[in-house]
Amino acid sequence: MSDIGGLLPEVDPFQEKTVFERSKERAAQLRPMTWLIAHVATHIDPMLMRLSGGRVNATGTDAVVILHHVGAKTGKPRQTALLYFTEGPDVVLIAGNGGAARNPAWLHNLRANPDVELWVGKQGGPYRARIANPEERALLWPKAKALYSGYGAYQKLAGDREIPVVVCSPQN
């Protein structure tokens, strides 16, 4: 990871993974682990990352960002831990939802309120989120699967739901 002049550290989805990282990735794709990550780790990570300055999270990867967003119905602030990678100054998020048939709630919130903040420890700031257009998705989806191979399995599980790719551009 390096800082590329954006607000967050750069994450290259094609960076070579260690044997240990590949093993963690395979374990995360087991259905019970997917459930645990989606329903428990994402709620613990904001606290862990805040307390550790972004160095510790439940998944043990450097590619986790805390998405600060606003509830579409409630207007209340929300925090969600997500995998991310960078594409130039933009941050890319995947609305995989563990391969569920429905999009995650955070995506609904971003559609209603696209102004968000993304943070890794003390690095971050304001971004504007949008769904990637079909051409962008075609470019970004293979990078997402390189970051986490489970996204391919999620797409199969999701059936007719095409998993959205979200592009967050820094607000200056």
C-alpha positions in Angstrom: 0.0 0.0 0.0 1.2 3.5 -0.8 -0.4 6.9 -0.9 -1.1 8.0 -4.4 -2.1 11.5 -3.7 -5.7 10.5 -3.0 -7.3 10.5 0.4 -6.7 6.8 1.1 -3.8 4.4 0.8 -3.6 2.8 -2.6 -4.7 -0.8 -2.8 -3.6 -2.8 -5.9 -6.0 -5.7 -6.4 -3.4 -7.6 -8.4 -0.7 -7.5 -5.7 0.7 -10.9 -5.1 -0.8 -12.7 -2.1 1.1 -14.8 0.4 0.1 -18.4 1.1 -1.4 -17.2 4.4 -3.4 -14.5 2.6 -4.7 -17.0 0.1 -5.7 -19.4 2.9 -7.6 -16.7 4.7 -9.3 -15.8 1.4 -10.4 -19.4 0.9 -11.6 -19.7 4.5 -13.6 -16.4 4.1 -15.5 -18.0 1.2 -17.0 -20.8 3.3 -20.6 -20.0 3.9 -20.4 -19.8 7.8 -17.4 -17.4 7.5 -19.2 -15.3 4.9 -22.1 -14.9 7.2 -19.8 -14.1 10.2 -17.9 -11.4 8.2 -21.2 -9.9 6.8 -23.1 -9.9 10.1 -20.4 -9.6 12.8 -17.1 -8.4 11.5 -18.5 -5.4 9.6 -19.9 -4.1 12.9 -16.8 -4.8 14.9 -14.3 -3.3 12.4 -15.2 0.4 12.7 -14.3 0.2 16.4 -11.2 -2.0 15.9 -9.9 0.3 13.2 -10.7 3.5 15.1 -8.8 2.2 18.2 -5.9 0.8 16.2 -5.5 3.8 13.8 -6.6 1.5 10.9 -4.0 -1.2 11.6 -6.4 -3.9 12.9 -9.6 -5.3 11.5 -11.5 -8.6 11.8 -10.4 -9.9 8.4 -6.7 -9.2 8.8 -6.4 -7.5 5.4 -5.0 -4.1 4.5 -7.8 -3.5 2.0 -10.6 -2.6 4.5 -12.2 0.9 4.6 -14.8 2.3 6.9 -17.7 3.8 4.9 -19.5 6.6 6.7 -23.0 7.0 5.2 -26.4 8.3 6.0 -29.5 6.1 6.4 -31.9 6.6 3.5 -35.0 6.4 5.7 -33.7 7.4 9.1 -31.2 10.0 8.2 -29.0 8.6 10.9 -25.2 8.1 10.5 -24.1 4.6 9.6 -20.7 2.9 9.4 -19.9 -0.1 7.3 -16.5 -1.9 6.9 -15.9 -3.0 3.3 -13.1 -4.3 1.1 -11.8 -1.7 -1.3 -9.3 -1.1 -4.0 -8.2 2.1 -5.7 -8.4 3.1 -9.4 -6.4 6.3 -9.6 -7.8 8.7 -7.0 -11.1 6.8 -6.9 -12.0 4.2 -4.3 -14.0 1.1 -5.6 -16.4 -0.8 -3.4 -18.3 -4.0 -4.3 -22.0 -4.4 -3.1 -21.6 -8.2 -2.9 -23.7 -8.8 0.2 -22.3 -12.3 0.5 -24.0 -13.3 -2.7 -27.5 -12.6 -1.4 -30.4 -12.0 -3.8 -30.7 -8.4 -2.5 -28.3 -5.5 -2.5 -26.8 -4.5 0.9 -28.6 -1.8 2.9 -25.5 0.5 2.5 -26.0 0.6 -1.2 -29.6 1.8 -0.8 -28.3 4.5 1.5 -25.6 5.6 -1.0 -28.2 5.9 -3.8 -30.3 8.2 -1.5 -27.3 10.1 -0.1 -24.2 9.8 -2.3 -22.0 12.1 -0.2 -20.0 9.8 2.1 -16.7 9.6 4.0 -14.2 6.8 3.7 -11.5 6.3 6.3 -8.6 4.0 6.9 -7.3 5.0 10.3 -6.5 8.7 10.2 -6.5 8.8 6.4 -9.6 9.6 4.5 -12.2 12.2 3.9 -15.3 13.1 1.8 -16.2 11.2 -1.4 -19.1 11.1 -3.8 -20.4 7.6 -4.6 -22.0 6.4 -7.8 -22.8 3.1 -9.4 -20.3 2.2 -12.2 -21.7 2.4 -15.7 -21.5 -0.9 -17.7 -18.2 0.0 -19.4 -16.6 0.9 -16.0 -18.0 -2.3 -14.4 -16.5 -4.4 -17.2 -13.1 -2.9 -16.4 -13.4 -3.0 -12.6 -15.1 -6.3 -12.0 -12.0 -8.4 -12.9 -10.0 -6.3 -10.6 -12.5 -6.9 -7.8 -12.2 -10.6 -8.3 -8.5 -10.3 -8.2 -8.8 -8.5 -4.9 -11.1 -11.2 -3.5 -11.9 -14.3 -5.6 -15.1 -14.8 -3.6 -16.8 -12.1 -5.6 -17.1 -14.5 -8.5 -18.9 -17.0 -6.3 -21.1 -14.2 -4.9 -22.2 -13.3 -8.4 -23.3 -17.0 -9.0 -25.1 -17.1 -5.7 -26.8 -13.7 -6.4 -28.5 -15.2 -9.5 -30.2 -12.5 -11.6 -28.8 -9.7 -9.4 -25.8 -8.2 -11.0 -23.5 -7.2 -8.2 -23.1 -3.4 -8.3 -19.6 -1.8 -8.4 -19.5 1.5 -6.6 -17.0 4.2 -7.6 -16.3 6.8 -4.9 -14.5 10.0 -6.2 -12.8 12.3 -3.7 -14.5 15.6 -3.1 -12.0 18.5 -3.1 
